[in-house]
Amino acid sequence: MAKKEETKSKRQVIREQREKRQRQQRLITILVVVGAALLVTGLLIAPSIRAATAPVGEIIKITPEARPLVDGKAMGDPNAPVKVDVWEDFQCPACRDYTQNIESQIVQNYVATGKVLYTFHHFPFIDDRSASKESDQAANASMCASDQGKFWEYHDYLYANWNSENAGAFSDKRLVAFAEALGLDMSKFNQCFDKNTFKDAINQDFADGQQAGVQGTPSVFVNGQIIKPGYVPSYDDVAQAIDAALASQQ
């Protein structure tokens, strides 16, 4: 009888030891999973934390260009015979170059003369793999400026103050500072910006661009036809397409 009790006791001890090891293994597994989750979360939110605590930095103040017959993201005569549509990401260096060196010539020679209705469309994609979402937030801020009739002025501030991709040039603090520099109603701007009021409109621009065949920025369309797909068109490229469209209507 004593041997049976001793054997039973040994079995009990072994079982308890096995159960203890299993509990320890489960605990270790849980700790590893939790630790990995915390590490991933930390990596994801670190850029946002850095952006939130980073100083605003220098704001380049500019005199925005005068534009004819501005209506939100469009400018020019709504009844103009030629429609030029451009899809851009505010973080795109080629967009900045196009805007500062080509767009102004199109505005002067075709928009101001009543020949072209020129419309900007959002295509934010450069921040797709970034936690800071600077392309999306820049688009968001520009639309809040548009809500106060200052889209193109804010558009000019963005390009004047950008210097690199996903590196803080368009942090939330700086985007708010651009609005202040423009003298916007900051109560209205901040409410719009914080709520991302125009998210659906920006997403619609993006979807329209995809449907039209936009694969990169800037993409320029003249009466629905893309100019130099896959490349940044020169002023001459766009001007020739506009002239051809005008000639076809005579």
KAQUIRA-V851256 format. One record per residue. N is the residue number from 1. RES is the residue in one letter. SS is DSSP state (A for helix, B for strand, O for the rest). D_CENTER is the distance of its C-alpha to the mean C-alpha in Angstrom with 2 decimals. Layout:
N:RES:SS:D_CENTER ; N:RES:SS:D_CENTER
//
This chain:
1:M:O:79.84 ; 2:A:A:78.60 ; 3:K:A:77.18 ; 4:K:A:75.24 ; 5:E:A:73.83 ; 6:E:A:72.98 ; 7:T:A:71.26 ; 8:K:A:69.34 ; 9:S:A:68.32 ; 10:K:A:67.05 ; 11:R:A:65.06 ; 12:Q:A:63.58 ; 13:V:A:62.63 ; 14:I:A:61.02 ; 15:R:A:59.09 ; 16:E:A:57.90 ; 17:Q:A:56.88 ; 18:R:A:54.95 ; 19:E:A:53.19 ; 20:K:A:52.36 ; 21:R:A:50.84 ; 22:Q:A:48.79 ; 23:R:A:47.51 ; 24:Q:A:46.66 ; 25:Q:A:44.80 ; 26:R:A:42.82 ; 27:L:A:42.01 ; 28:I:A:40.91 ; 29:T:A:38.69 ; 30:I:A:37.08 ; 31:L:A:36.60 ; 32:V:A:35.02 ; 33:V:A:32.55 ; 34:V:A:31.72 ; 35:G:A:31.38 ; 36:A:A:29.03 ; 37:A:A:26.86 ; 38:L:A:26.83 ; 39:L:A:25.98 ; 40:V:A:22.98 ; 41:T:A:21.81 ; 42:G:A:22.41 ; 43:L:A:20.42 ; 44:L:A:17.38 ; 45:I:A:17.62 ; 46:A:A:18.87 ; 47:P:A:15.61 ; 48:S:A:14.79 ; 49:I:A:18.40 ; 50:R:A:18.35 ; 51:A:A:15.38 ; 52:A:A:17.25 ; 53:T:A:20.48 ; 54:A:O:19.50 ; 55:P:O:20.86 ; 56:V:O:18.87 ; 57:G:O:20.39 ; 58:E:O:21.33 ; 59:I:O:19.67 ; 60:I:O:20.59 ; 61:K:O:21.97 ; 62:I:O:22.27 ; 63:T:O:24.03 ; 64:P:O:21.56 ; 65:E:O:23.02 ; 66:A:O:25.09 ; 67:R:O:24.03 ; 68:P:O:26.42 ; 69:L:O:26.38 ; 70:V:B:22.87 ; 71:D:B:21.90 ; 72:G:O:18.38 ; 73:K:O:16.07 ; 74:A:B:19.32 ; 75:M:B:22.14 ; 76:G:O:25.64 ; 77:D:O:28.44 ; 78:P:O:27.43 ; 79:N:O:30.62 ; 80:A:O:29.94 ; 81:P:O:31.26 ; 82:V:B:28.19 ; 83:K:B:24.61 ; 84:V:B:21.85 ; 85:D:B:18.39 ; 86:V:B:15.47 ; 87:W:B:12.15 ; 88:E:B:9.65 ; 89:D:O:6.39 ; 90:F:O:7.01 ; 91:Q:O:7.41 ; 92:C:O:9.78 ; 93:P:A:13.32 ; 94:A:A:14.97 ; 95:C:A:13.00 ; 96:R:A:14.17 ; 97:D:A:17.61 ; 98:Y:A:17.76 ; 99:T:A:16.91 ; 100:Q:A:19.38 ; 101:N:A:22.10 ; 102:I:A:22.13 ; 103:E:A:20.52 ; 104:S:A:22.94 ; 105:Q:A:25.85 ; 106:I:A:24.88 ; 107:V:A:24.67 ; 108:Q:A:28.02 ; 109:N:A:29.89 ; 110:Y:A:28.72 ; 111:V:A:26.73 ; 112:A:O:29.13 ; 113:T:O:32.08 ; 114:G:O:31.18 ; 115:K:O:30.67 ; 116:V:B:26.93 ; 117:L:B:24.48 ; 118:Y:B:21.07 ; 119:T:B:17.90 ; 120:F:B:14.20 ; 121:H:B:11.93 ; 122:H:B:8.19 ; 123:F:O:7.35 ; 124:P:O:3.84 ; 125:F:O:6.01 ; 126:I:O:6.76 ; 127:D:O:5.99 ; 128:D:O:8.06 ; 129:R:O:11.03 ; 130:S:O:10.08 ; 131:A:O:11.22 ; 132:S:O:9.56 ; 133:K:O:5.95 ; 134:E:A:5.28 ; 135:S:A:2.04 ; 136:D:A:2.53 ; 137:Q:A:5.54 ; 138:A:A:5.79 ; 139:A:A:5.62 ; 140:N:A:7.84 ; 141:A:A:9.95 ; 142:S:A:10.51 ; 143:M:A:11.82 ; 144:C:A:13.98 ; 145:A:A:15.31 ; 146:S:A:15.98 ; 147:D:O:17.94 ; 148:Q:O:20.18 ; 149:G:O:20.50 ; 150:K:O:18.48 ; 151:F:A:15.36 ; 152:W:A:16.60 ; 153:E:A:17.85 ; 154:Y:A:14.61 ; 155:H:A:12.94 ; 156:D:A:15.79 ; 157:Y:A:15.40 ; 158:L:A:11.86 ; 159:Y:A:13.23 ; 160:A:A:16.47 ; 161:N:O:15.20 ; 162:W:O:12.88 ; 163:N:O:14.94 ; 164:S:O:13.38 ; 165:E:O:10.58 ; 166:N:O:9.82 ; 167:A:O:13.02 ; 168:G:O:12.63 ; 169:A:O:12.21 ; 170:F:O:9.46 ; 171:S:O:11.24 ; 172:D:A:11.94 ; 173:K:A:15.33 ; 174:R:A:14.40 ; 175:L:A:12.15 ; 176:V:A:15.29 ; 177:A:A:17.50 ; 178:F:A:16.12 ; 179:A:A:16.98 ; 180:E:A:20.35 ; 181:A:A:21.00 ; 182:L:O:20.63 ; 183:G:O:23.10 ; 184:L:O:21.18 ; 185:D:O:22.82 ; 186:M:A:21.22 ; 187:S:A:22.65 ; 188:K:A:20.99 ; 189:F:A:17.64 ; 190:N:A:17.64 ; 191:Q:A:18.78 ; 192:C:A:16.10 ; 193:F:A:13.29 ; 194:D:A:14.99 ; 195:K:A:15.54 ; 196:N:O:12.09 ; 197:T:O:14.50 ; 198:F:O:12.50 ; 199:K:A:10.66 ; 200:D:A:13.20 ; 201:A:A:12.92 ; 202:I:A:9.24 ; 203:N:A:10.31 ; 204:Q:A:13.36 ; 205:D:A:11.87 ; 206:F:A:10.33 ; 207:A:A:13.79 ; 208:D:A:15.65 ; 209:G:A:14.18 ; 210:Q:A:15.24 ; 211:Q:A:18.54 ; 212:A:A:19.07 ; 213:G:O:18.70 ; 214:V:O:15.44 ; 215:Q:O:15.08 ; 216:G:O:13.33 ; 217:T:O:12.15 ; 218:P:O:13.67 ; 219:S:B:15.77 ; 220:V:B:18.45 ; 221:F:B:20.79 ; 222:V:B:24.15 ; 223:N:O:25.79 ; 224:G:O:23.83 ; 225:Q:B:24.60 ; 226:I:B:22.07 ; 227:I:O:23.20 ; 228:K:O:23.58 ; 229:P:O:21.53 ; 230:G:O:20.09 ; 231:Y:O:20.64 ; 232:V:O:19.48 ; 233:P:O:22.20 ; 234:S:O:24.41 ; 235:Y:A:25.55 ; 236:D:A:28.76 ; 237:D:A:27.10 ; 238:V:A:25.38 ; 239:A:A:28.52 ; 240:Q:A:30.80 ; 241:A:A:28.87 ; 242:I:A:28.98 ; 243:D:A:32.66 ; 244:A:A:33.48 ; 245:A:A:31.91 ; 246:L:A:33.91 ; 247:A:A:37.06 ; 248:S:A:36.84 ; 249:Q:O:37.10 ; 250:Q:O:40.23
//
